[in-house]
Amino acid sequence: MKQSRAWWQERSRGFLSESARLVQDRLGGETVEAVFVCGSFAAGDETIVLETSPPILLSDVDLVVVVASLEDLFKWRSKRAELGAACETLMRDVVFSGRVDVGVMLAKDLAELPARPGVCDMRRRGIVLGGDPRILELIPNYSPHDIMGREALALIENRVMSLIDSKIRRQGLDTLYSYPRLYRIARVYTDIGTAALSIAGAYVTGYGERCRLIRAKISEGDGLVSALVRTEIRGAMDRWTRFKLDPSIEAAGSSAEPEAMEELWENAARDIVFFWRQAATHLVDPQRELSKPLPLDALIGRMHTYHSWRNHARSWREYLSGSPASRRMAFASTLGMRLFSTSPLDEVREEGVRLLEHLLSLGSATSISGAPGGFPHHGGEWGRVAAELCAIWNELEFGRANG
């Protein structure tokens, strides 16, 4: 039986409350300072397919638990997957295509969050589910002009990785496969809009609001937004925004047939790689004509995120914490000062852009050379490299493999 939107709104509120209680109970009252939800669930524009039985939840549920000490942080970050999976068992009447992602942070980490779209939304739309009701006030109150272009580009790189991840997953005609793949394609276009507005200093919360603002900016003759959201993808952005807000196979303008799905995927892959090159070109050479962006090799390695060297070093420490001393020494020797200027996630995401362009320009049969030190991949045929890269990305980004 098809469920209504009203049913889902009531069900999701109860689920979020139950999840917060579960997390607090697992960690203990002295450990948890606060639990809040952010992302699409906080903004009220999460994507769920209600026309199937059971409904399919396509969006991730982004929970954040603020813990009391650095010791608690390292202990519970390693158990993010366990916490998320436990929360998912609380809602058995919905199929999880995404996941419950439990982020673990210190209060001081909130105060040091960089200016990025998700952080703006977290401050303005986050919902505290337990603990200190004023915890979100620690997050800097950034304006749209504060958002750094590199952070907007990192959002696009995550969409690149998600697109690659969908490529290497099983093929089929079943609905439980079609909708998740369509959702990942949709996010390519909605987040191109997010990144374009962020780079132009005009970010707003909400998928529909961003789509309307882009149309207004183009109508007003905003050159930067018009260049980044070029004519060829404007119709696709409108269509996929509608899909994101009310998903159906028909809304995608296609079918679930393999040939149609593959065409949609390839179009999205070409569009997102070209957008990445345009946006990165603007960041390194703002005067350059964006219809002729710089080649990828001129841009890779110049797009590091603006985190402090301490945060970069801490991210490498966490990533390598379970590795033998010989591997840690090999990483230090290979990466040198990059250990303080980049993070494992930066390295993986940028390599993802290179990997996707390789597929589009050379195909999957052409072998890929291994990365220095074997990180983030050891090279080989495209599918093998993609699987290795996606495994690391899922672990770093979510603490577990997807699905």
C-alpha positions in Angstrom: 0.0 0.0 0.0 1.3 3.4 -1.0 2.1 5.6 2.1 1.3 9.3 2.3 3.7 12.2 2.9 1.9 12.8 6.2 2.6 9.3 7.3 6.3 9.7 6.5 6.6 13.0 8.4 5.2 11.5 11.5 7.3 8.3 11.1 10.5 10.1 10.5 10.1 12.4 13.6 9.7 9.3 15.8 12.6 7.6 14.2 15.0 10.5 14.8 14.0 10.7 18.4 14.4 6.9 18.9 17.8 7.1 17.2 19.0 9.9 19.5 18.0 7.9 22.5 19.8 4.9 21.2 23.0 6.8 20.7 22.8 8.4 24.1 22.2 5.1 25.8 25.1 3.3 23.9 27.6 6.1 24.7 26.4 7.0 28.2 25.1 10.2 29.6 28.6 11.4 30.8 30.0 10.9 27.3 27.4 12.6 25.2 27.0 16.4 25.3 24.5 16.6 22.5 22.9 14.8 19.6 21.5 16.6 16.6 20.4 15.9 13.0 21.6 17.9 10.0 21.6 17.6 6.3 18.4 17.0 4.2 16.4 15.6 7.2 16.9 18.8 9.1 16.0 20.9 6.1 12.9 18.8 5.4 13.9 17.9 1.8 15.0 14.3 2.3 14.2 11.9 -0.6 11.9 9.0 -0.1 10.1 6.9 -2.6 6.5 6.5 -1.3 5.1 4.8 -4.4 6.8 1.5 -3.6 6.0 -1.0 -0.9 7.8 -0.7 1.4 9.0 2.9 0.8 12.7 3.3 -0.2 14.6 6.0 1.8 17.2 7.3 -0.6 18.7 10.1 1.5 21.3 9.5 4.3 20.3 10.3 7.8 23.0 12.6 9.2 23.3 12.4 13.0 26.0 14.1 14.9 26.9 13.2 18.5 29.1 15.6 20.4 31.3 13.8 22.9 33.1 15.1 26.0 36.8 14.2 25.4 39.4 13.3 22.8 39.5 9.8 24.2 35.7 9.4 23.6 36.2 10.8 20.1 38.7 8.2 19.0 36.8 5.4 20.7 33.4 6.1 19.2 34.5 7.3 15.7 35.8 3.8 15.1 32.3 2.5 16.0 30.3 4.9 13.7 29.2 2.0 11.5 28.0 0.0 14.4 26.0 3.0 15.8 24.5 3.8 12.4 23.5 0.1 11.7 21.8 -0.1 15.1 19.8 3.1 14.4 18.6 1.6 11.0 17.1 -1.4 12.8 14.6 1.0 14.5 12.8 1.5 11.2 12.0 -1.8 9.6 9.0 -0.6 7.6 11.3 1.4 5.2 14.1 0.1 3.0 17.4 2.0 3.6 19.1 2.7 0.3 21.2 5.3 2.1 22.4 4.9 5.6 22.3 6.4 9.1 25.6 8.2 9.2 26.7 9.0 12.8 29.3 11.7 13.0 31.3 12.0 16.2 32.8 15.4 17.2 34.1 17.5 20.0 32.4 20.8 20.9 35.5 22.6 19.9 35.4 21.0 16.5 32.0 22.6 15.9 33.6 26.0 16.5 36.3 25.2 14.0 34.1 24.0 11.1 35.1 25.6 7.8 32.7 27.7 5.7 31.0 25.2 3.5 27.3 24.7 2.3 26.6 21.9 4.8 28.0 23.9 7.7 25.7 26.8 6.9 22.7 24.5 6.8 23.9 22.8 10.0 23.9 26.1 11.9 20.6 27.4 10.5 18.6 24.2 10.1 20.1 21.6 12.5 17.7 20.1 15.0 18.9 19.2 18.5 17.5 15.9 19.5 19.1 15.5 22.9 21.6 17.1 25.3 22.6 20.8 25.2 19.9 22.6 23.3 22.3 25.5 22.5 25.0 23.3 21.0 24.5 24.6 17.4 25.4 28.1 18.6 29.0 27.0 18.7 29.0 26.7 14.9 30.2 29.9 13.2 27.4 31.8 11.6 28.8 32.1 8.1 27.2 34.1 5.4 27.0 32.9 1.8 30.0 35.0 0.9 32.1 33.2 3.4 31.9 29.8 1.7 35.2 28.8 0.3 35.3 27.7 -3.3 37.4 24.7 -2.5 34.8 23.4 0.0 32.1 23.7 -2.6 34.4 21.7 -5.0 34.8 19.0 -2.3 31.0 18.5 -2.5 31.3 17.9 -6.2 34.1 15.4 -5.6 31.9 13.4 -3.2 29.3 13.2 -6.0 32.0 12.0 -8.4 32.9 9.2 -5.9 29.2 8.4 -5.4 28.8 8.1 -9.2 31.8 5.8 -9.5 30.5 3.7 -6.6 27.2 3.2 -8.4 29.0 2.2 -11.6 30.8 -0.8 -9.9 27.7 -2.0 -8.1 25.5 -4.8 -9.3 23.4 -4.2 -12.4 19.8 -5.2 -12.7 16.2 -4.0 -13.5 14.8 -4.2 -10.0 13.4 -1.1 -8.4 15.7 -1.3 -5.4 18.6 -0.9 -7.8 17.1 1.7 -10.2 16.0 4.3 -7.6 19.4 4.5 -5.8 21.2 4.9 -9.1 18.8 7.5 -10.3 19.2 9.3 -7.0 23.0 9.4 -7.3 22.6 10.9 -10.8 20.1 13.4 -9.5 22.6 14.6 -6.8 25.1 15.3 -9.5 22.9 18.0 -10.9 21.5 19.4 -7.7 25.0 19.7 -6.2 26.4 21.3 -9.3 23.8 24.0 -8.5 24.9 24.0 -4.9 28.5 24.4 -5.8 27.9 27.1 -8.5 25.9 29.3 -6.1 28.5 28.7 -3.4 31.4 29.8 -5.6 29.3 32.9 -6.6 28.7 33.8 -3.0 24.9 33.2 -3.2 24.3 29.9 -1.5 20.8 29.3 -0.1 19.3 26.3 1.7 16.9 24.0 -0.1 17.0 22.2 -3.4 14.0 24.0 -4.8 15.2 27.4 -3.6 18.6 26.9 -5.2 17.0 25.9 -8.5 14.8 29.0 -8.5 17.7 31.3 -7.6 19.9 29.9 -10.4 17.2 30.7 -12.9 16.9 34.2 -11.5 20.7 34.8 -11.5 20.9 33.7 -15.2 17.9 35.9 -16.1 19.6 38.8 -14.4 22.8 38.2 -16.4 25.0 36.9 -13.7 28.1 35.9 -15.7 29.7 33.5 -13.3 26.5 31.5 -12.5 25.7 31.4 -16.2 29.1 30.1 -17.1 29.1 27.4 -14.4 25.5 26.3 -15.0 25.8 26.2 -18.8 22.8 26.0 -21.1 23.3 22.3 -21.8 22.6 21.2 -18.3 19.9 23.7 -17.1 17.0 21.5 -18.2 18.6 18.5 -16.5 19.1 20.4 -13.3 15.4 21.4 -13.2 14.3 17.8 -14.0 16.6 16.2 -11.4 15.6 18.7 -8.7 12.0 17.6 -9.2 13.1 14.0 -8.9 15.0 14.8 -5.7 11.9 16.3 -4.1 9.4 13.8 -5.4 11.1 10.7 -6.9 9.7 8.5 -9.6 11.0 6.7 -12.6 8.9 9.0 -14.8 10.3 12.2 -13.1 13.7 11.1 -14.2 12.5 11.4 -17.8 13.7 7.9 -18.6 13.1 4.2 -17.8 14.7 1.5 -15.7 16.0 -0.2 -18.8 19.8 -0.8 -18.7 20.5 1.2 -21.9 18.6 4.2 -20.6 20.2 4.1 -17.2 23.6 3.9 -18.7 23.0 6.9 -20.9 21.9 8.9 -17.9 24.9 7.8 -16.0 27.4 8.7 -18.8 25.7 12.1 -19.3 26.1 12.8 -15.6 29.7 11.7 -15.5 30.6 14.0 -18.4 28.8 16.9 -17.0 30.3 16.6 -13.5 33.9 16.2 -14.7 33.5 19.3 -17.0 31.9 21.3 -14.1 34.8 20.3 -11.8 37.3 21.6 -14.4 35.4 24.8 -14.8 35.1 25.4 -11.1 38.7 24.5 -10.3 39.8 26.7 -13.2 37.9 29.6 -11.7 39.6 29.1 -8.4 43.1 29.1 -9.8 42.6 31.6 -12.6 39.5 33.7 -12.1 40.0 35.7 -15.3 40.0 32.7 -17.6 37.1 31.9 -20.0 35.3 29.0 -18.4 34.0 27.6 -21.6 37.6 26.5 -22.1 38.7 25.3 -18.7 42.2 24.1 -17.9 43.0 20.4 -18.4 42.7 18.1 -15.5 46.4 17.5 -15.0 46.9 21.3 -14.6 44.4 21.3 -11.7 44.8 18.1 -9.7 47.0 18.7 -6.7 46.1 22.4 -6.4 42.7 21.9 -4.7 43.5 21.1 -1.1 40.8 21.9 1.5 41.4 24.7 3.9 41.8 22.7 7.1 44.6 23.4 9.6 47.7 21.3 9.6 46.7 19.9 12.9 43.4 18.6 11.4 45.2 17.1 8.4 47.8 15.4 10.7 44.9 14.1 12.9 43.1 12.7 9.9 46.2 10.7 8.7 46.7 9.5 12.3 43.2 8.1 12.4 43.4 6.6 9.0 46.7 4.8 9.8 46.0 4.0 13.4 45.6 0.3 12.7 48.5 0.0 10.3 51.9 -1.5 11.2 54.8 0.9 11.8 56.4 0.0 8.5 53.4 1.2 6.5 53.1 4.4 8.6 56.8 5.1 7.9 56.3 4.4 4.2 53.4 6.9 4.0 55.5 9.6 5.8 58.3 9.0 3.4 56.1 9.1 0.3 53.8 12.0 1.2 56.3 14.2 3.2 54.8 17.6 3.9 51.6 16.7 2.2 50.7 15.0 5.5 50.1 18.5 6.8 48.6 20.1 3.7 46.1 17.5 2.6 44.0 14.7 4.1 43.3 11.1 3.1 39.9 12.1 1.9 41.3 14.9 -0.2 43.6 12.5 -1.9 40.9 10.0 -2.6 38.4 12.5 -3.9 40.8 14.1 -6.3 41.9 10.8 -7.6 38.2 10.0 -8.2 38.0 12.9 -10.6 41.0 11.6 -12.5 39.6 8.1 -12.5 36.2 9.2 -13.9 37.8 11.2 -16.7 40.0 8.2 -17.5 36.9 6.1 -18.0 35.3 8.7 -20.2 38.3 9.4 -22.4 40.2 6.1 -22.5 37.6 3.5 -21.4 37.8 0.8 -18.8 40.2 -1.5 -20.7 43.2 0.9 -20.5 45.4 0.1 -17.4 45.9 2.8 -14.8 49.3 3.4 -13.1 49.4 3.0 -9.3 49.5 6.0 -7.1 52.7 6.9 -5.2 53.0 4.6 -2.1 50.0 2.6 -3.2 47.6 5.2 -1.8 44.8 5.6 -2.7 45.1 2.7 -5.1 47.7 0.3 -6.5 46.7 0.6 -10.1 45.5 -1.9 -12.6 42.3 -2.2 -14.7 39.6 0.4 -14.2 37.1 -1.7 -12.3 39.8 -2.9 -9.8 41.1 0.7 -9.2 37.5 2.0 -8.8 36.6 -0.7 -6.3 39.8 0.0 -4.2 39.2 3.8 -4.3 35.5 3.5 -3.4 36.2 1.1 -0.5 38.6 3.7 1.0 36.2 6.6 0.3 33.2 4.8 2.0 35.4 4.0 5.0 36.7 7.6 5.4 33.4 9.3 4.6 30.9 7.0 6.4 32.9 4.6 8.5 31.6 1.6 6.5 31.0 0.1 3.1 27.8 1.2 1.5 25.1 -1.4 1.2 
